[in-house]
Amino acid sequence: MYCNLQVMPTINNRQLFFQHLAQTSPFPIGIEVTSAKGIHIIDEAGKSYIDMISGFSVCNIGHSHPKVIAAIQEQIEKYMHVIVYGEFIQSPQVQYAQLLTQSLPSYLQSVYFTNSGAEATEGAMKLAKRITKRTKVISFKGAYHGSTQGALSIMGEEYFKNAFRPLLPDTLQLKYNDLSDIDLIDATAACVFVEIVQAETGVTPANIEWIQALQKKCKEHCILLIVDEIQSGFGRTGSLFAFEQYNIQPDILLVGKALGGGLPLGAFITDPRMMATLTYHPVLGHITTFGGNPVSCAAGKAALEVIQKENWIQEVATKEALLIKYMQHPIILNRQYKGLWMSLQFESATLTKKIAAQCILNGVITDWFLFSEDRIRIAPPLCITENELLDAIEKIKTSIDQVVAA
């Protein structure tokens, strides 16, 4: 007797992607990644793409760097997760914290590792309230500090917030780079969150006079200045951290993205005396199960060591000059840039997305900005060579020509 067995059709990864993974946009890029190395990402058909967004500035040293892979392999052979953060002494955490703080001002010496930049934002907000005994949190229009509910509350774009209200009370968003709005800051505020370069408005750098005036106002009223370098950090702007170029001193520094060398990791960093307030009333003032994961810390430390050893940060100014000189086209309405980071503005979001799609067809990965859908993002790994950068620029300009001609 034969059983009538029904042969189930084979389901490929693309079908499974739409069937089982949460979709947060209606039109995902849809490249099926099989490998990535250096500045290139390879799909299932073997096609190579130049990565011009670096995983949103995560992969500043490129993909699959051998030093990072070796550090990961060495650590996983010893141990991975062992206990909730802050109880056991774990060498990858303490060694990375020491290396990181050696490149920071002498008072920024206490590192609280988190899972992500958004969690760093949340932890910093709690710390500021704990220290100042105040509740008001100030940020800026166009700001992006994460998408968790606390971070969302200080986001500077109403479209992304309205569907999730009520959010945190006692928040205020001021105009970025506007000296007059600084006068609205008073002693009722616990802290001010600011990006030295606003990322999601399309690479908008702070004016030096404005950021220094902002710090002066914070000092006058004993308000904590929380500087968000989650995207701008680790060499993207031509220094390890962008605030170094502005002669200011953050009270709390937020880092993430490139911090983990490609693995999930964030941190908020401050003076040890201020961080100590999270240890009492209540004890465990901020806790995280996976923040400071030893494998992520080992990867991040290796990535920072690569940045320190190579000459890539010193080369940023030269590569920025190449972008400024050659990344031009008659239909580009405006360019904003800081270091190896640029946005290209077109007449509409529709046109921008067509150009981004054509870039992908031509082997260059780019996309648009969260709050500026009419701008294309350019943020390649810092290890990109001048010739590779020029090649990517030509491919982008060719893609623009093809869209215009269609």
C-alpha angles and dihedrals in degrees: 000000000000123000115227097230117189113224109224115223117248112255116208128214093260091058091045090050091061093037101051111015123081111252115216097176131035095232113039118188088247102203109154102220119212100166144351131200132168108330095339135091119196124208131209092271092054094253114150123220129192106234105226096170102049092217088301092314095314097113099053092149092044130252127313097359107191093229091056093045090050091050091050093049092048092051099045089054088059103040142309122198114005110158144341115296120284103021106083123048104241118188097214091056098046095041093050093045090052093049092046096049092049086072094049135076114286094255096051094079107123116083124194106193116211137178095257147350091269091057089048087057091051093049093048092052091053092047093051092051091047093051100041100033086224130117110204115106119195126200137152139263109262092027123142119192100153140298104260113112097263093045090044089055091063096040112122099222118082096198092069094044106046098076092056104049139166092067130164114318124226098043127136130194117203130189114275117239090009113130094193093059090058087074088068090068113097142162093281090077124096096195148345120227115207138169113218085213115024103228108192098045086066107277102312111178121210117251107245094228090051097048092047091049089050092054091047091053091049092051092049091058100033091247119156114243107215111195116202111211095158093123101018097051133099100043103313094125099038099274129065088257126015094226088069088072094055104053094236133129118222117215088208125016122206119206135172141126102058090029091086099047089236098326125096111278139134135166146188115214129196146139111311091234091058094043089053090069088077090065099069143033083048112019110221091032089177125015136177131182099213104018109126093019104189094233091051090048092050090050093046094049091051091049092051090049089053091051091049093048099044125067095233098115090052089051094054094089092054092048091046088055090053091052091049093047102042108022093084133121133165093246095051103105099190142354128207121187148164119182115316091350127091143160126211116206123210132182096267144006089244092059092044092054092048089053092047090051091049090049089057091050087053093050102263122115115214136136142179134274126267095238097025110051090168091066131079119221122232115184111136124180111281089239092068110123123231091251092049090049092050090049091052091048091053092049090051092049090047089052090052091051091050093051092047091049095048 
